[in-house]
Amino acid sequence: MAEGLIYGINGPVVTIKGMVSFAMSDMVYIGKEDLVGEVISVGAEKTVIQVFEDTAGLAVGDLVKSIGRPMSVTLGPGLIGNIFDGIERPLRRIEGASGAFIPRGCNIDALDKEKLWDVEIKAEVGERLRSGSVYAVCRESIVINHRVMVPNGIEGTVSEIVKNGKYRCDDVVLKLKTDGGEAGLTLSQIWNIRAPRPVKKRLPMNVPLITGQRVIDSFFPVAKGGAAILPGGFGTGKTMTQHQLAKWCDADVIVYVGCGERGNEMTQVLEEFSNLVDPKTGSPMTERTIFIANTSNMPVAAREASIYTGVTLAEYYRDMGYDVAMMADSTSRWAEALREISGRLEEMPAEEGFPAYLPSRLSEFYERAGRFEVLCGESGSVTIIGAVSPQGSDFSEPVTQNTKRFTRCFWALDKNLAYSRHYPAINWISSYSEYFNELDGWYSKNVSADFAGYRKKMMFFLHEEERLMEIVRLVGEDVLPDDQKLLIETAKLIRVGFLQQNSFHEEDTFVSLAKQELMMKAIIYLNKKARNLISASIPISKVIETGIFSDLARMKYEIPNSRLDMFNDYFYKIDGEIEKLIA
């Protein structure tokens, strides 16, 4: 085991002088309390380590020893429904052992080594297994069937198996005869958080992640396996929007990473998810969710590691053939952790003090999203949705700008919309999605051939309204002709009746794609009928006086997802009011 003595301490950065036999990215224990750290620089003159715990009390001359592997996490049954800190320490078990605060040097196993799992062996003696092959399954939660896979780099013939029954995570359930001898496989494995897990091949991202949020599903969709950025200033609803996506998106597994978040926000997440019933299964949401809580009062180095811990857990369930959605809230605080550690290392700062390698770190993280054919033969995906907190809602700052380079979906949160109580406060002018071409075929096949056309028409109304409002602000709306007044009225209906969504309303918190399409169809149908009236020299004010625009603004509340036939009443009402005006 490699060892060295502390020469210098600078906050979370510890230096060892001289040549030592540590390897880059080695996981180490530091001092008498065995604080957890990671080697981040190796040289002939000194070795630098970042410490994931408070370094108060460490002294020059304290022992540092390597555990012989990179900074890693333990993967196995028991992750679902659990809550970890940034380096995968189980917070519930720490609370049971030490109280509400994490003590220094608290190295509790991530998985409960005493819990028995009901295991069914899927391999036979004499069968040839390769990396990623599924050799056992166990029921991890009500909704997740945990598939135990051969660790990477191991291949051989099954020489011995156990009977189906109850086993612990560390019990050997299968033995492989390999070229190097015999390997015993358990229900768990270790993986380096900095290294992406291997896959067979990348698949096209032509299936949307359905969220039930109209502004996303209809206007700015993200594909399964895609990456989206959610930037916004303080109070614009980043966390609330991510809560909605985590609750309602059609992913099989949710990994929620609170990176530098306030403790009360993470408490709110845990309480909400514990009480929320999964609409797909009827079971609690925690039955398919993993929480990583690295709150703002926790050590800054662990905040930097928490993002990699989360995406590694997401990749593990992807390799079982599941669709995983990872919520990272927020990557700005992760970047601030990089900046602080970089400053301690006396590295040359780049823009706004961030390290010059910020873009490469962001690209490494977001590139781990994707839809793949995995080693077990199934297809799985990891969708990453990263929140960004630009100071003063300045989207030109480095984290936002560099993240835009590596993501194809941009949901810009607008403080003016948020302060006017328009949620989700996603600005339809500034936002964009580059997944339209890949997803239009899916929408045409599974929703309607007209879906893409409705979306383009609605976006046309909103962009034209933006242009016309510049004229209105100068000279007033009265000077506009009736056809332009109709366009503004239609855009207002789209904003209030379609884009604005109430997360606390039973029928509006989640909206099916079929209902979204019919809502767009009804708005466009009203616009078409009203244009016919204007062509017949009937003023637009007469149409507004009928109250039909106000009625359509309420259809999101009045029509349940299960009663889409009620839209016929709205179409009949539109026809009836138009016929009255013509008469």
Secondary structure, 3 states (H helix, E strand, C coil): CCEEEEEEEECCEEEEECCCCCCCCEEEEECCCCEEEEEEEECCCEEEEEECCCCCCCCCCCEEEEEEEECEEEECCCCCCCEECCCCCEHHHHHHHHCCCCCCCCCCCCCCCCCCEEEEECCCCCCEECCCCEEEEEECCCCCEEEEECCCCCCEEEEEECCCEEECCCCCCEEEEECCEEEEECCCEEEECCCCCCCCEECCCCCECCCCCHHHHHHCCCECCCEEEEECCCCCCHHHHHHHHHHHCCCCEEEEEEECCCHHHHHHHHHHHHHCECCCCCCEHHHHEEEEEECCCCCHHHHHHHHHHHHHHHHHHHCCCCEEEEEEECHHHHHHHHHHHHHHCCCCECHHHCECCHHHHHHHHHCCCEEEECCCCCEEEEEEEEEECCHHHCCCCHHHHHHHHHCCEECCECHHHHHCCCCCCECCCCCEECCHHHHHHHHHHHCCCCHHHHHHHHHHHHHHHHHHHHHHHHHCHHHCCHHHHHHHHHHHHHHHHHHCCCCCCCCCCCCCHHHHHHHHHHHHHHHHHHHHHHHCCCCHHHHHHCCHHHHHHCHHHHCCCCCHHHHHHHHHHHHHHHHHHHC
